[in-house]
Amino acid sequence: MEKELRQKVEKILGPIYCPEEYSCVEPGIEQYGKDGQDRFVLCLRTVPADCALAVPRNYVHECRCVLRETLLEKLH
């Protein structure tokens, strides 16, 4: 099932430009941060201030990209 899901994701993402080259869907990359009991998606950008979806959160930045959050939930 995972192979089929990844193929569907690739088809959907095909025409969408991502400055991070979809590194958020690769395994082994630290994806989540914790703030007390809350878990949040970490921003992967070197300079988060350049992204409108990056929000400062306790010395790191949270990624508010709905697509990325959904992909992480489905693929990891």
N, C-alpha and C positions, 0 to 999 in steps of 0.2 A: 504493500500500500504506500510506503514512503516514497518509492521511486515514482509511482503514478502522481502523487501529490507534488513532488518536486518538479515534474514535467509540467503540471498545470501552473505552478508558480512561475516557472521560466517563461511559459507562454504569455501569462498576464504581464510580467515585468518587461518582456521583450522591448516594447516601444518606450518604456519609461526611463528617463535619464536619472541616474543616481550618482552623485559626486563621490560616493564611497564604494562604487562598483559592487553594490549588494554584499559587502563583506559581513553584513548583519545576519545573513543566512548561513554563513559558514560555521561549522562546529569548532570548538576550541577557543573561540574569542569570548572574553568576559562580556557577558550580555546584560547582566543585572547588577544593580547596586541595592543596598539596604539602608533604610533610614528608620531606625527603630524597628518596628514590626512591618513597615511598608517596604515592598519590593518595587523597584522601578527600572525602566529600560535606560541603560547608560548611553550617552552620546559617544560615538566613535570618532568624531572629527578631531583633528589636531587642534584646530582653532574653532571651538564651539560658537564663539561670538559671531561667526560668519553665517550661522544657520538660524533661520527664523523659528525652527522647531526645537532648539536647544534652550533649556531653562536651567539657570543655576540652582544647585541643590547641594548644600554641605560640601564644598570644595570640589565637586564634580558637576557635570551637567546631565540633566535628564533629557532623553529624547522623547518628544511628543508626537512622533510620526506614527500614525494609526496603522499604516501599512506594515511598518517594521514591527510594531507590537504584535500585530496579528500573525505575521510570519514567525516570530519567535514562539508564540503560543502553539502554532501548528507544527513547527519543524523541530523544536527542541524539547 
